[in-house]
């Protein structure tokens, strides 16, 4: 059995190994040293993070079966901008990917990044669907889940194969952005969110999102990261980190027509069951 992985940080490997492989996956020698990066000293840029955009809401463009989430787009834009301004070596589409299950969310990201960074934006970040990113490998992957509604329905985002592919594209950091209350309606996503909470890497982010990335807040998150390293593994009573104290009104969508959004085919190829998200990134045990 191919069960030793040499590609991703152990903290990225941890959840899919437990959730999808009965904890059979093991880390190759020196993989942690190989995949540890300078930005990991900030808790919000760690190997594995979940950002709970609890005030966001999904919407459906007129005449489309796809979904978008403007709040997630705005937060991810700020997240990316702060990360690459602090670590300019990440300003490359070969280093960072932004991934979403929905084509219209991908299009939204592409338009906003072009507005912000100009025509060269395609060279700065790889923006693609989950299916489109299969087989690719980046240092950092930011995953926008999109679905956020009062009915707690997530459509084909519940496809564990796409989930597994999306959260295993990164070598050093996978940063998941979504609505915890909506996603927790699905068993696999519930387990992922609880895993993030138990490990102290779930951040509940309130508006204004820019305040989350203020120098003061980042310094606090840096301290938290140092404390976590000193204190050792997080216990099961570790609570979510409240990254800022915005007080904007929460606005959830009330559209209960969730369907399957983009369906299984978006022109980029289907996810293969055998792939499991790792694209042959194993070595012989």
N, C-alpha and C positions, 0 to 999 in steps of 0.2 A: 504493500500500500504506500502510495506517495503521500507522506504526511509531514515532512519537514519543510518549512517555508524559510526562504532566504531574502524575501523581498520587502516586507513591511515591518514597522516598529511593533514590538510585542504588545503594546497597548492597543494597537489597531487590530492585531490578530486575535486578541483575547475574546471579544464578543462573538464574531462569526465562528470561532472554534467551538465555543460552548453552545451556541444556538443552532448551528447547522452541521457540525461534525462531531458531536458528542465528545468534545474536548480532545479530539484525536490529533489536532495540529500541534506541532512543536516548532520551536524557533531554532534556526541554524546558529552555529557558533558565530559570535561577534555581530549578529544582526542588529542588536540594540545599539551598539557603538556605531555601526554603519548608518543607521537611520535616525540617530539623535541629532537635533539641529539647535542652533543658537536661540531661535524663537521659542523653544519649548520652556524657557525660563519664565514665560508669561503663561499663566494658567489658561487663558482664553486662546492661546495659539498652540496648545499642547498636542500630543499625538492623537487624542480622541476627545472631542467636545460636542456637546449638544446645546444649541442656543434656542431657548424657548421664546419664540416671538408671539407671546400670548395675546397681544393686541392686534395681530394681523387678521386678515380675512381673505379668503379666496374669492375670485369672481370669474365669470365666464364671458369671454368676448362674444359679441352678437354674431350669431350664425356659426359659432364654433362649438365643437365638442371637447375642446381643450380648456385648461384652466390657467389662471395666473394668480399671483399673490404679490401685489405691489409692495407691501411692507417688507417681505422677504428680499425683494430686489433692492430696496433702499438700504436695508441692513447689510446685505452682502456687498454692495458697492462700498459702503463705509469700511467693512471688514477688510476687503481686498486692498483698498487704498491705504489703510493704516499699516497693514502687513507689509506691502511692498515699499512704502515710504521708509519703514524702519529697516527692511531687509531688501535692498534694491536688486540683489541677485535673483529674486523671485519674479522680476519683471520679464517674464518670458512664457509663451504658451507651452513651452516644453517643461515648465516647472509647475504651473498652477492650472487646475481645471475647475470650472464651475459646471455642475451637473444638475439636471432636473429631469423628472419623468415626463414632463409636459413640453411639447414643442412650442406652444405659445409663451411659456415662461422662458424658454431658451431664447426665443425671438426678442422678448422683452429685455432680457439681460444684454443681448447683443446690441440692441438699439441704445440702451442707457450707457453702456460702456463706450459705444462710438461717440455719443454726445459728450461724454466726460473726457475721453482720452484721444478722440479723433480717429482718423482713418487707420492709424496704426494699432488700434485696439486689438485686432485679431492676432497681432504678434505678441501681445502682452499677456493674454490669457486664452485658454482653450475653453470655449463655451459649447456644451453639447448635451444631447439627451443621454439617458442611461444606456440605451441600446448603442448609441454612437460611441460611447467611451469604452465599450468592451474591448479588451486587448490592449488598452492604453495604460500608461503608468506615469504618475506625476509625483513630485515631492509633496504637494499640497492639493487636496481635493475638497471643494466646498459643495455640499449637497443640499439643494433647495427642495424641500418636500412638497411645498405648495398648499396642500389641502389644509383648510382651517375653517370649520363651520360648526354651528350649534348642534347639528344632527350627528356629529362625530362620524361621518362617513368619509372613506378615503379612496374608494374606487380601486383601480388597479395598482395604486401605490402599495397595496397589501401583497402584491406579488413578491414573495420572498426571494425569488431568483434575481429580480431587478434590484431589490434592496441589497442583497449580498454583493452584486456587482458594484453598485454605487458606493458602498462603504468600504470597498477594498481596492480602490483605484490609487490610493496614496501610499507612498513609501514612508513618509514621516508624520503627516498630519491629515486627519480626516475631520472636517468641521461640518457638522450636520445642523441645518437651520430648519425649524419647523414649529408647528403648534403641538405642544405636548398633550394638551387635553384632547385634541382630535385624534392624533396618532395612537394614543394609548388604547383606543378602541380595538386595535388590532393586536393580537398576541405577540407577534415578533417585535413590532415597534414598541409595545409596552415593555418588553424585556430589555430592549435597547435603551430606552429612556431610564428605566430603573437601574440599569448597569451604569449609565452616566451619572445618575444621582448618587449611587453607592460609592462611586469612585471620586466624587467631588468635582466632576467636570460637566455638570449641567448648569447653565447660566440662564436665569430668567431675566429677559431683557425688556425694559419698558421704554416708551418714548420719553424724550427725544433720543433716538438711537445714537446720535453723535456723542452724547454724554458717556456712553459706555466705553468709548475709546479716548476719553480725556486722559491727559497725562496723570492726573491724580488717581483716576480709577485704575489705569494700567499699572501704576506703582503698587496699588493695593493688591491687584491680581498677581503681581510679581512676588510680593511678600507671601501670598497664599501658596504660590507654587513652591517657594523655598520651604515653607512650613510643612507642606505635604511631603516634600522629599525628605525632610528631617524626621518627620513623625512616622514614616513608613506607610504601608498599605492603608487605604481608607476602610473603615468598618462599615457595616450595613446601616448604621444610623446617620451616616454622612448626609447632610441636607443639600439642597440646591443652593448655588451661589447666586445671590441677587446682585446683579452687576451694576444696576443704577436705580434711581428712585424717581423715574418719570411718573407723571400723574395724568397722562392723557386718557380720555374715555376709551374703554374697550369697545371695539366694533366687530362683531362676528357676522359672517354671511348667513342668510337664512335660506339659501337655495338648496333644496333637497334633491335636486336632479344630479346625482353624482356619476352614474354610468361608469364607463371605462375610459372616458376622456379620449386619449389618442389611440386607444386600442393597442393591439400587439405589434402593429407594423407602422414604423415612422420613417421608412426608407433607409434605416441604418442597420437593419438586420436584427433578428430575434435573439434573445438570450438563450443559450443552450443549457439544458439541465446539467450536462456533464461539466460545464465550465465552473459552476459554483462560485463565480466571482473572482477566481484566482488565476485564470488563464494560463494554467500550466506552470505557475510560479513555484512549484515544489521541487525539492530534490529527493533523491532516493534516501530512505531512512537507513 
